[in-house]
């Protein structure tokens, strides 16, 4: 009997205690060890998961000398696998992978994912687990493959695979991919946690903005009413004294004491929110809401200027009505006609193609001056931002939610960085050192931005919405870049259409159903 069978039997039965344990010889392929080392190094050097996986997959191809490699992840919502990263020699899979998904119970990936065991397949043509639609769609023919699970503790994320080795895959290749899969699974899990942290941070920022807005609102809502109450209390106390009545008989001291406490709270809130961003229009709206009471108090305190203050009060009420007056309404056709007449009067030497599309008939249940001021202000804004020979379109249409008015200009557009501030008032889009206030309706006339602020105030007070979208002309991308003001002289435009396709701004007025009624014939 030869020595080999005796050794095999002995090994199966186990060694005697007196026999020394022999260590098996382990041969390390330096290239494969470097693959693991580089993967571990890349894992801690970047938070860009796509780049990390691309590097690892490329290294797998190079070190294992195979035609393709990739990472398939499991999508819990669709119960399918999708490619997170894939590379192959002829880019068959790489170019079509986004359109290919593999059901959880199909393919070698499904078997590996379900069992948690690696798969080493020397001849895929005779293996029933291979999912053939992938080959049909991509044109990539698989000859042999290794597939290992991506797993952290009890959680499986997907699979790592290598395809078509020149020669045959070995058990050592399986071990290398299994070791590598741990690094990839950890990177995937870290990326998931990182994304969750980013989302949580964004949510905290949003909640912080909400908190600041509430504090601002509280501060402004407290300040003026408290001043009015304090002034009214002082006037009442003085009148009692003038009538020979002792104020001490009334609880003025208690009222004043508690008023002081409220003022302390207001000062504390103001201190918390000082130097924080506060929308200009909110301050203006709050001021307008309290202005009539302030004027009333001042009238009582200063009888000599009562008439002047009353005139001021009426003027403010006309410009900024506080509510919709019953019976006040306007035909949208009449509003469009008035706007068209006004703009034609003011254009003077401007050369513009302004199209007022016949609006769908409707009655708007808001004071005429509010609607006409809103439409007129937006048209003027369009005119001042559209170069000569440019086009402006004004439309009025019924919408599912009520009525929609759009003013679209094919002008310079608003830079994306400036768009959040457009409605805040006193905010010129141009750089401060380039700002000028020209004649109304001139191109690039400037202005303080109060028209848009007033329009936003109207929308918030009367319950309609004003929004906009815009694309800045790519030839003048920043606020320091100026348009020449005439399409015919623009070096970037051969035709009028070239300008129309470059930049635009569209303001949209959405009036809810309760503010609209069908116009009778």
C-alpha positions, 0 to 999 in steps of 0.5 A: 500500500502506498504512503498517500492513501495511508496519509489520507486515511490518517487525516480523515480520522484525525491526528494523534496527539503525539503527532505535530500539526503541520501547517499547509503552505499558502501561496499569495499572488502579489497582484491579488493581495494588492487588489485587496490592499488598494480596495481597502485604501480607496475605501477610506480615501473617498466618499464618492461611491460611484468612483470607488466602485468603478476603480474596484471593478476595473481592478478586478478585471485587470487582476483576474484577467477577465472580460467583465466585472460588476456590482448588482444591488438588490432593490427592495421596492421592485424586488429586482437586481440592478447594476450599480457598476459594470465594466466589460471589454467591449462595453456590451453590458456597460452600454445597456445595463440601465435598461436591464433588471433581473428578478430576485428569483432568477439568475446566478445572482438570485441564487447567490443572494438567496443562499449566501453562497458563492458560485463558481461556474466553469461552463455557463452554457450548461448551467440552468441558473444563468439568466439568458435575457441579459445576453439577449438584450446586451449581446454579451455572451458569458462563458464562465463566471464567479459570483459572491454575495455582498453581505454585512452580518445578516444583511445582504445588499447584492452580489459582486461578479466577474465574467469570462476569465481567459482560462478558468476561474479558480477557488483562489479567485472566489476567495479574493472576490469574497474578501473584496466583497466585504470592503464593497459591502462596507462602502455601500453601507457607509454611503447609505448612512452618509446619504441619510446624514445628508438628508437629516442635515437638510431637514434640520436646516429646513426646520431651522429656517422654519423656526427662524421664520416663526421667531421673526413673525412673533417678534414683528407681530408683538412689537407694533401691537404692544407699542399701540397698546402702550400709547393708547394706555398713556392717552387714556390715562392722560384723558382721565386726569384731564377729566379730574378722574384719578387713574389710580382707581383703575388697574393701570399699574397692573396693565402696565406691569404685564405689558412690560413683561410682554415687551421683555419677551418681544425684546428677547425674541428680537435679540434671538433673531437679530442679524438673521434673514427676514423677507422684506415683504413680510416686514412691509405686510406687517407694517401695512397691517398695523399702520391704520392703528398707528395713525389713529393713535398719532391722531389722538396724540397730535390733533393738529395734524389729524387731517393730514394723517387722515389723508395719508390713511386714505391714500394707503388704503387705496394703494394697499387695500386690506381686503376684497371689497364686496361687489368689486370685480373686473373683466379679464378682457378689460384688464388686458385692454387697459394693459395693452393701451398703457404699454403702447403709450409708454413704449415710445421708441422701443421696438418690441413684438408684444402679443396679447393673445385673446384671453378666455372670458372671465370675471375676476372678483378683485378690485380692478386696480389690483389686477391691472396693477399686477398685470401692468407691473409684470408686463413692464418688468418684461419690457425692461428685460427684453431687448429691442426686436424681442418678443413678449406674449401675454395670455389668459386661460381657464385652468383646472384650479381657476384662472391663469395669466402668463406673461412670458418674455424672450429677454435676458432671463434672470441668473439662477443665483438671483432668482430666490431674491426677486420678490423681496424688494429693494433688490436690483439684479444688476451689480450695485456698481452697474445699477442705474434707474432709467426711464420706465419701459426702457431696456435695462431701466433698473428700478428698486424692485418695489413693483415685484414686492408690491405684486407679491404683497397683493398675492398674499393679501388677496389669496392668489399666487404669483410665481416665475421660471427663468433661463438666463441667456448663456451669452451673459451668464452673470449679473456683470454681463450686459446685453447690448439691448438690440437683437439686430446688433447682437453678435451672437444672434443671426436671426430674431429666433436665435435670441428667443431660444437663448433666454426667457422669463415667464411670470404666472398669476394663478387665481383660485376658483373662488376669485373667478366667475364665468363672464356672461355673454 
